[in-house]
Structure formats: C-alpha cells, structure tokens
C-alpha cells in the first residue's frame, strides 16, 4: 500500500489517557513502551524515565544522544529534587583558543562547541539514588532497539532528512564517523525503514554494566579522548574524570494557587518564572484571546531580555536568582507593558534546538520530569568511532564577549535551553510538564501552564492548543490553526505576526497530572508522541 506518512488532511483528536499503576509520555512511541516495560518489571518512575531517556538516544538521534546533557525534576518521598547534568567547557577551551582558530563566534559544528556530556551521568545518578532496578536492566530496552533496529517514525524521519544534507557537507576527518553511522548508503534512512546501530548497543551495554563509570573513567572515556587528540579536539581525560552531575533545589513561583517549579540557572527555566511573576499582577481578560496573547508575549519578552543578559553558570552570574524573581522587580518590569507591542533588546537568541522530553509516574506516587538534548540536531557532527556517541554542540551558546555573564571560560557551564517543569498545589504534586525546542521552551511552558490554570483546559487540550512563538523585536510566529482575527488584532497592537506552515519549531510537549491518585496523561500532536500506561 502506498501513502504519504506526513500527509494528514483531516482534523484528528487525541483523548486523555488514564491509569493508576504507571504512565510514561514522550515523543517516540517505542521509547514510551520501553519505559512501560520497566514499570511492568517492577521498576519505579525513575527507572522508567531512565529507560525511556536511554532509548530515545537510539530512537530519535536527530534530537539527542549519549553525548548530550540532561536535567531532571523528581518527586520522591514527598519532596522535589532537581538534577543538573549539564557539562562544562573542557579545561583547554578558551575564548583565545577559539579566536585563534579564526572564529568570531563559536561555530555550530566541530570540536569548538563540544562540552562534557552529562546524560550518562544523569542516568547513573538517578538510578543510584532513587531507582529500584539495576542500571543494566533499565538500559536493556535501549540496547535491544539499537541491536535489532526499529522502523523510523514520521517526525523523526522528516527531521533526519532535513538535517542530513547539512551534516553530510561537513569537511574534515572528525566528521567521517557521523556520515558512516547516521547514513544508509549516503542517504538518510526513510520513514518506516529499519535502522540499527550496534555501536550504540555496545556503548549502552558498557554504561549499564559499569554504572556509567566506563563513560567517564574507563574504556569509553579513553576512546573519546583518543579521538579528540587525533582530530585536534579539546576533551581530555581530566575533563571526564572530574565531571559529576549536581543536585540542585528547583526554584519556583506561585501562580494563581499553584506553584510552578523549574531548575535554577544555568538553565533558562527562570525565564518562565519571571514571566509568570509579571503576568500574575496584570489584569488579563482570559476570555479575550487577543488580550491574553498580547500580554503573555510582552511579559515573555521582558523575561527573555533579562534571561539572555544574566543567565549563565550560577558561579558567574552578576545578578542572583532571588533578585530576578523578587516581587519588587516583577512590579518594575510589569509597568513597562502597554497596549502596544514593545521592542526589548535581549539579543537575537537562535530559534533552533532539538531536544527530547519525557514525563513518567508510577503507582507509588513518584513522578519525573526529564529532558535531554544534543542542542542542535545531531550535535557537533563529531561521533566517536565505534561508540555511536554523537557529541553535543551545547557550547555554541557561549558568548565570546569577555564582559558577558555567559562568556566562554574553561570549566564553565553555558546558558542552557533545556528545562523540565513541574506543578504542585499545597505542596502536593500535580505533575510533570515540558515543552522542548530550544528558545521555544519557556514560551511553551508559559502557554501550557496558563492554558491549564487560567483557561481550565485539560492536559491534552493544553498541548493541542495553537501556539505563538516570539522571534525577536515585534516579530511573532503563529501556528496556522490560530484564528486570523487574532493575527489581525495583534498587528493593530504593533506586533508583526506571521503564520508558519511548519509546526515543528513550536515545540513538543508532554504532561502527566496526578488527579487524586489517578494518573492523567496528554501527549504532543506535533510529533509521534504517545502516552503508555497500565
């Protein structure tokens, strides 16, 4: 039978998924099934999240990989815990070194944007602290997918094809392995075509058997550093040996009876909280979509202006989290919102960024909000031979301006786009939520949170709702399903709205809500998402 796997001419509707024993929501159905398998084996939500995350490095290599970073927010034992598994710049990487190679800004490809990978350490740390099953068991589904292969789903296939030409044209021996691993006879695998990677399987097996130690101190670490030395890279044994993820208390703000939680900097989650601080003191007519759009966009702009200036490795920030989240500062910023569009100056943050997000919950009350990424697509284009490890290009977010809070420095962590969210009410868990996609993420968080809290939408409807995406200045992109009267009214307020035919840049989200012991899940209609439950 011949058909177009990307053509959906008729409107479709997803329904909420309900269960009591356990639930996993993510953007690739087979990854959700991996997490479900671990729950059914007796694992808890943390085990399930790690299994899903590891499987996504195989099942969606266009958006994350073993060589990427991760963040997690975990509800366990009636408390919220945050894990920052982002990596720093190598000790030998500096502004002077980058400039000596002829760059005025950090390039997207090559060794210059490569930072220490944190994802394998996240899996190990979460498993060790909260998991019930051995890491080797938890990584089993990912290893199986890598060994036996899987049919490429529609959204992943489309992204793979779109990215392939950019990566295929990269020059230099350091890029040869990428072309070998992620190509099939010089082309990307097609939608529905089975793709496997024995190299991924061997690496995941070693990580599972050693609790992640091989990646940072053993055979895998040696191979990473050998490849760096052979191809003029920066990662050295001490960069990997000295790395460990950091447990950090999530930060929060109150919003209309709920508490919204994000990870602290170097992540950009504080932008969500600053925008909500501004919004909660505004008179917003939530029955008037134009008033809602306008004020949310303006609050978001102001929060981004501060975030892009100040968010960095917390040890290097010139303004603290408390000051940025203070009610006095929110009042000051709120006064800048008028009836017309403004043009704050946050710089021009890149619009791209590919990421995977998952939410997991179990019948014991544990819940996980987890996000993982290589930053842009497949990452730096550097794949360590015989490992399947695509190294991230997260360092591209560093500034080469030595006076900027986020300037590159050896051992420093960059501004980070990936942010897991969590909601509580009266110190009880409501549940994990997230919307991935580079600088779209704070914008997606604001929209799904306010849709649920202010408009009373259920989790699936909040994900289904058409989204807006602020680009820069007064430029705003609208999904094609946004009513045109809203676009015209925004234009009258001074915005420059444009419709977008491709919904991919508007992010992909997942939500799980605990409704008096019953788990309720929604998944993203803009990708291959699934809620798996039992």
KELORO-410645 format. One record per residue (C-alpha): residue number from 1; x, y, z. Coordinates in steps of 0.2 Angstrom, whole numbers, plus 2048, in hexadecimal, padded with zeros to 3 digits. Example, Ala and Ser with C-alpha at 12.3 -4.5 7.8 and 13.67 -1.06 7.14 Angstrom:
<recs>
REC/1/83E/7EA/827
REC/2/844/7FB/824
</recs>
This chain:
<recs>
REC/1/800/800/800
REC/2/807/811/7FB
REC/3/803/821/806
REC/4/80B/830/80C
REC/5/810/82E/81E
REC/6/811/841/821
REC/7/800/846/819
REC/8/7F2/848/825
REC/9/7E4/851/81C
REC/10/7D6/84E/829
REC/11/7D5/855/83B
REC/12/7D9/848/848
REC/13/7D7/848/85B
REC/14/7E0/83F/868
REC/15/7D8/83B/879
REC/16/7DF/83B/88A
REC/17/7E7/82B/891
REC/18/7E2/825/8A2
REC/19/7EB/818/8AD
REC/20/7EF/814/8BF
REC/21/7FF/809/8BE
REC/22/80B/813/8B4
REC/23/80C/81E/8A5
REC/24/81A/825/899
REC/25/817/833/88C
REC/26/824/837/87F
REC/27/826/83B/86C
REC/28/82B/82A/866
REC/29/81E/81C/869
REC/30/82C/80E/86A
REC/31/835/818/877
REC/32/825/81A/881
REC/33/823/807/880
REC/34/834/805/886
REC/35/830/80F/896
REC/36/820/805/898
REC/37/829/7F4/897
REC/38/834/7FA/8A5
REC/39/825/7FE/8B0
REC/40/81E/7ED/8AC
REC/41/82E/7E5/8B2
REC/42/82C/7ED/8C3
REC/43/836/7FD/8C0
REC/44/830/80E/8C6
REC/45/82D/81E/8BD
REC/46/840/823/8BE
REC/47/845/812/8B6
REC/48/838/815/8A9
REC/49/83E/826/8A5
REC/50/850/820/8A3
REC/51/84B/812/898
REC/52/841/81E/88D
REC/53/84F/82B/88C
REC/54/85C/81E/887
REC/55/850/817/87A
REC/56/84D/828/873
REC/57/860/829/86F
REC/58/85D/81B/863
REC/59/84B/81E/85D
REC/60/84D/831/85A
REC/61/860/835/857
REC/62/85A/845/84D
REC/63/856/84D/85E
REC/64/862/845/86B
REC/65/86F/839/86E
REC/66/87B/830/87B
REC/67/887/83F/879
REC/68/87A/84C/87E
REC/69/874/854/88F
REC/70/865/851/89A
REC/71/85A/859/8A8
REC/72/84E/851/8B3
REC/73/841/856/8C0
REC/74/83C/847/8CB
REC/75/82D/846/8D7
REC/76/832/838/8E4
REC/77/82F/835/8F6
REC/78/823/844/8F7
REC/79/831/850/8F1
REC/80/837/858/8E1
REC/81/849/855/8DB
REC/82/852/85D/8CD
REC/83/861/856/8C3
REC/84/86C/861/8B8
REC/85/876/855/8AC
REC/86/87C/862/8A0
REC/87/88F/862/89D
REC/88/89C/870/89D
REC/89/8A8/876/88F
REC/90/8B8/86B/88F
REC/91/8C7/872/899
REC/92/8D0/876/889
REC/93/8C2/880/880
REC/94/8C3/893/882
REC/95/8BE/8A2/878
REC/96/8D0/8A5/873
REC/97/8D1/893/86C
REC/98/8C1/895/862
REC/99/8C6/8A6/85B
REC/100/8D7/89E/856
REC/101/8CE/892/84B
REC/102/8C6/8A0/841
REC/103/8B5/8A2/849
REC/104/8AC/8B1/84F
REC/105/89E/8A7/857
REC/106/89E/894/85C
REC/107/899/88A/84D
REC/108/88B/87D/84D
REC/109/896/86F/847
REC/110/8A7/868/84C
REC/111/8B0/866/85C
REC/112/8AE/879/861
REC/113/89C/877/868
REC/114/89E/866/870
REC/115/89C/866/883
REC/116/89D/857/88F
REC/117/88E/84C/88D
REC/118/883/84A/89C
REC/119/875/83E/896
REC/120/87D/82E/89B
REC/121/882/835/8AC
REC/122/86F/83A/8AE
REC/123/869/828/8AB
REC/124/876/821/8B7
REC/125/873/82E/8C5
REC/126/860/82D/8C4
REC/127/861/81A/8C4
REC/128/86D/819/8D2
REC/129/863/825/8DD
REC/130/851/821/8DA
REC/131/850/812/8CE
REC/132/84A/800/8D3
REC/133/852/7F6/8C5
REC/134/864/7F4/8BF
REC/135/869/801/8B2
REC/136/86E/7F2/8A7
REC/137/85C/7EC/8A7
REC/138/855/7FE/8A5
REC/139/85F/801/895
REC/140/85A/7F0/88E
REC/141/84C/7F6/882
REC/142/858/804/87B
REC/143/865/7F7/877
REC/144/858/7EB/86F
REC/145/852/7F9/864
REC/146/864/7FE/85F
REC/147/868/7EB/85B
REC/148/859/7E6/852
REC/149/854/7F6/84A
REC/150/843/7FF/849
REC/151/839/807/83B
REC/152/83C/81A/83A
REC/153/82B/823/83F
REC/154/825/832/835
REC/155/82B/841/83F
REC/156/83C/83A/842
REC/157/83D/835/830
REC/158/839/847/82A
REC/159/845/84F/836
REC/160/853/842/831
REC/161/851/846/81E
REC/162/850/859/822
REC/163/860/858/82C
REC/164/86A/84C/821
REC/165/870/857/813
REC/166/877/864/820
REC/167/881/856/829
REC/168/886/84D/819
REC/169/88F/85D/813
REC/170/89A/85F/822
REC/171/8AD/85E/81D
REC/172/8BA/855/828
REC/173/8BF/844/82E
REC/174/8B6/847/83F
REC/175/8A6/847/836
REC/176/8A8/836/82C
REC/177/8A0/82C/83A
REC/178/890/836/83A
REC/179/88E/832/828
REC/180/891/820/82A
REC/181/886/81E/839
REC/182/877/828/835
REC/183/876/825/822
REC/184/870/816/818
REC/185/87A/815/808
REC/186/87D/828/808
REC/187/86B/82D/80C
REC/188/860/82E/81B
REC/189/855/81F/820
REC/190/843/822/81A
REC/191/833/822/824
REC/192/82F/810/828
REC/193/840/80A/824
REC/194/849/7FF/831
REC/195/858/807/838
REC/196/864/7FF/845
REC/197/874/804/84D
REC/198/87F/7F6/855
REC/199/88B/804/85B
REC/200/87E/80C/865
REC/201/879/7FB/86D
REC/202/88B/7F7/872
REC/203/88D/808/87A
REC/204/87D/807/884
REC/205/881/7F6/889
REC/206/892/7FC/891
REC/207/889/80B/899
REC/208/87C/7FF/8A1
REC/209/889/7F2/8A7
REC/210/894/7FF/8AF
REC/211/887/80B/8B6
REC/212/88D/818/8AA
REC/213/89F/817/8AF
REC/214/8A6/811/89F
REC/215/8A0/821/896
REC/216/8AA/82C/8A2
REC/217/8B8/822/8A8
REC/218/8B9/812/89E
REC/219/8BA/80C/88C
REC/220/8AD/817/885
REC/221/8B6/826/88D
REC/222/8C7/821/885
REC/223/8BF/81F/874
REC/224/8B7/831/875
REC/225/8C7/839/87A
REC/226/8D1/82F/86D
REC/227/8C6/836/85F
REC/228/8C7/847/866
REC/229/8DA/846/866
REC/230/8DA/83F/854
REC/231/8CF/84C/84D
REC/232/8D5/85C/856
REC/233/8C7/85C/863
REC/234/8C6/862/875
REC/235/8BF/854/880
REC/236/8CC/84D/88B
REC/237/8CC/83F/898
REC/238/8CB/84B/8A7
REC/239/8BC/854/89F
REC/240/8B2/843/8A0
REC/241/8BA/83D/8B1
REC/242/8B6/84D/8BA
REC/243/8A4/84E/8B4
REC/244/895/84A/8BF
REC/245/883/850/8BE
REC/246/87C/85C/8CB
REC/247/86D/85A/8D6
REC/248/865/86B/8D7
REC/249/855/871/8DF
REC/250/848/876/8D2
REC/251/842/888/8D2
REC/252/830/88E/8D2
REC/253/823/89B/8D1
REC/254/811/89B/8D6
REC/255/804/89D/8C9
REC/256/7F1/89E/8CD
REC/257/7F1/891/8DB
REC/258/7FE/885/8D3
REC/259/811/885/8D4
REC/260/81B/884/8C4
REC/261/82C/87C/8C6
REC/262/83B/87D/8BA
REC/263/84E/879/8BC
REC/264/859/888/8C1
REC/265/866/88F/8B5
REC/266/870/88A/8AB
REC/267/85F/885/8A4
REC/268/853/892/89C
REC/269/845/88C/8A7
REC/270/846/89C/8B1
REC/271/83F/8A5/8A2
REC/272/82F/89B/8A4
REC/273/82D/8A1/8B6
REC/274/832/8B3/8B3
REC/275/824/8B4/8A5
REC/276/817/8AC/8B1
REC/277/81C/8B8/8BE
REC/278/818/8C6/8B2
REC/279/808/8BE/8AC
REC/280/801/8BB/8BD
REC/281/800/8CD/8C1
REC/282/7F8/8D2/8B1
REC/283/7E6/8D4/8AD
REC/284/7E4/8C7/89F
REC/285/7D3/8C4/897
REC/286/7D5/8B1/894
REC/287/7C5/8B1/88A
REC/288/7CD/8BC/87E
REC/289/7DA/8B3/874
REC/290/7E2/8C3/86D
REC/291/7E4/8CA/87E
REC/292/7EB/8BA/885
REC/293/7F7/8B8/876
REC/294/7FD/8CA/877
REC/295/801/8CA/889
REC/296/809/8B9/88A
REC/297/814/8BD/87B
REC/298/819/8CE/883
REC/299/81D/8C6/894
REC/300/827/8B8/88B
REC/301/832/8C5/882
REC/302/836/8CE/892
REC/303/83B/8BE/89B
REC/304/846/8B9/88C
REC/305/84E/8C9/88C
REC/306/854/8C6/89D
REC/307/857/8B4/89B
REC/308/862/8B6/88B
REC/309/86C/8C3/894
REC/310/86F/8BA/8A5
REC/311/86C/8A8/8A4
REC/312/87C/89E/8A5
REC/313/886/892/8B0
REC/314/87F/898/8C1
REC/315/891/89B/8C7
REC/316/893/8A8/8B9
REC/317/882/8B1/8BA
REC/318/883/8C4/8BF
REC/319/871/8C4/8C5
REC/320/86A/8B6/8D0
REC/321/85B/8AB/8CE
REC/322/852/8B4/8DD
REC/323/854/8C5/8D6
REC/324/84D/8BF/8C5
REC/325/83E/8B7/8CD
REC/326/83A/8C4/8DA
REC/327/829/8CC/8DA
REC/328/830/8DD/8DA
REC/329/839/8DA/8CA
REC/330/82A/8D2/8C2
REC/331/820/8E2/8C6
REC/332/82D/8EC/8BE
REC/333/82D/8E2/8AE
REC/334/81A/8E1/8AE
REC/335/819/8F4/8AC
REC/336/821/8F3/89B
REC/337/813/8E9/893
REC/338/807/8F4/889
REC/339/7F9/8F2/87D
REC/340/806/8F1/86E
REC/341/814/8E5/86A
REC/342/825/8EA/871
REC/343/837/8E6/86B
REC/344/842/8E1/87A
REC/345/854/8DC/875
REC/346/858/8CB/87B
REC/347/864/8C8/86C
REC/348/85F/8BC/85F
REC/349/85E/8AA/867
REC/350/85E/89C/85A
REC/351/84D/895/855
REC/352/853/883/853
REC/353/857/875/860
REC/354/852/863/860
REC/355/84E/85A/870
REC/356/844/84C/877
REC/357/838/84D/886
REC/358/830/840/890
REC/359/824/83F/89F
REC/360/823/82F/8AA
REC/361/818/82A/8B9
REC/362/815/81A/8C3
REC/363/808/814/8CF
REC/364/813/817/8DE
REC/365/811/82A/8DB
REC/366/822/82D/8D3
REC/367/823/839/8C4
REC/368/831/83F/8B9
REC/369/833/84D/8AD
REC/370/842/84A/8A2
REC/371/84A/852/893
REC/372/859/84E/889
REC/373/861/856/879
REC/374/870/857/86E
REC/375/86B/869/86B
REC/376/86A/86B/858
REC/377/864/85C/84F
REC/378/871/84E/850
REC/379/87D/859/859
REC/380/88F/85E/854
REC/381/890/852/846
REC/382/89E/849/84F
REC/383/89A/837/853
REC/384/8A7/82D/85C
REC/385/8AC/81E/851
REC/386/8A4/80D/856
REC/387/89A/814/864
REC/388/88A/81D/85C
REC/389/88E/82B/868
REC/390/889/83C/85F
REC/391/891/84A/869
REC/392/886/859/86C
REC/393/888/86A/866
REC/394/882/873/876
REC/395/891/87E/877
REC/396/88A/888/868
REC/397/880/891/875
REC/398/88F/899/87D
REC/399/893/8AB/879
REC/400/8A5/8B0/874
REC/401/8A2/8C1/87C
REC/402/8AD/8C1/88B
REC/403/8A1/8CD/894
REC/404/891/8C3/892
REC/405/88B/8B8/8A0
REC/406/88B/8A9/894
REC/407/89C/8AB/88D
REC/408/8A6/89C/889
REC/409/8B2/896/897
REC/410/8BB/886/89A
REC/411/8B1/87B/8A6
REC/412/8A1/886/8A5
REC/413/890/880/8A0
REC/414/887/88A/893
REC/415/875/891/892
REC/416/86A/882/890
REC/417/85A/881/887
REC/418/853/871/88D
REC/419/847/872/89C
REC/420/83C/866/8A4
REC/421/82C/86D/8AD
REC/422/822/867/8BB
REC/423/811/86D/8C4
REC/424/80C/86B/8D6
REC/425/7FD/871/8E0
REC/426/7FE/873/8F3
REC/427/80F/86A/8F2
REC/428/807/85B/8EA
REC/429/80C/855/8D9
REC/430/801/85A/8CA
REC/431/80D/853/8BE
REC/432/81B/855/8B1
REC/433/81A/85F/8A1
REC/434/826/865/893
REC/435/827/86C/882
REC/436/837/869/879
REC/437/83F/873/86B
REC/438/84D/87F/86E
REC/439/847/891/873
REC/440/835/88C/870
REC/441/836/883/881
REC/442/832/891/88D
REC/443/825/897/880
REC/444/81D/885/880
REC/445/81D/884/893
REC/446/814/894/895
REC/447/807/88F/888
REC/448/803/87E/88F
REC/449/803/884/8A1
REC/450/7F8/892/89E
REC/451/7EC/888/893
REC/452/7EA/87B/8A1
REC/453/7E9/888/8B0
REC/454/7E0/897/8A8
REC/455/7D6/88F/89B
REC/456/7D2/87E/8A3
REC/457/7D8/874/895
REC/458/7DC/862/898
REC/459/7EE/85C/894
REC/460/7EB/856/883
REC/461/7E1/865/87E
REC/462/7EF/870/885
REC/463/7FB/867/879
REC/464/7EF/868/86B
REC/465/7EC/87A/86C
REC/466/7F4/885/85E
REC/467/804/88D/864
REC/468/80D/89E/861
REC/469/820/89F/860
REC/470/829/8B0/863
REC/471/838/8B2/857
REC/472/840/8C3/85B
REC/473/83A/8D5/85C
REC/474/828/8D5/857
REC/475/829/8C6/84C
REC/476/81D/8B8/852
REC/477/81A/8A7/849
REC/478/808/8A0/84A
REC/479/803/88E/846
REC/480/7F8/88C/837
REC/481/7E9/887/842
REC/482/7E9/898/84B
REC/483/7D9/8A1/846
REC/484/7DD/8AF/83A
REC/485/7D4/8BC/845
REC/486/7E1/8BA/852
REC/487/7EF/8BD/846
REC/488/7E7/8CD/83F
REC/489/7E3/8D3/851
REC/490/7F5/8D0/856
REC/491/7FB/8DA/847
REC/492/7F0/8E9/84C
REC/493/7F9/8E8/85D
REC/494/80A/8EA/854
REC/495/810/8D8/853
REC/496/816/8D1/843
REC/497/80D/8C0/842
REC/498/811/8B3/835
REC/499/809/8A2/832
REC/500/814/893/832
REC/501/810/883/828
REC/502/81C/878/831
REC/503/817/875/843
REC/504/828/86D/848
REC/505/830/87D/84F
REC/506/821/87F/85B
REC/507/827/871/866
REC/508/822/860/86C
REC/509/81B/85D/87D
REC/510/815/850/889
REC/511/80A/852/899
REC/512/806/846/8A7
REC/513/7FA/84B/8B5
REC/514/7F6/842/8C5
REC/515/7E3/844/8C8
REC/516/7E0/83D/8D9
REC/517/7EB/82E/8D6
REC/518/7E5/82B/8C4
REC/519/7F2/82F/8B7
REC/520/7EC/83A/8A8
REC/521/7F8/83C/899
REC/522/7F8/847/889
REC/523/805/846/87B
REC/524/80B/851/86D
REC/525/801/851/85C
REC/526/810/859/853
REC/527/81A/849/854
REC/528/819/837/855
REC/529/815/838/868
REC/530/80C/82B/872
REC/531/806/828/884
REC/532/80A/816/88A
REC/533/801/811/899
REC/534/7FB/801/8A3
</recs>
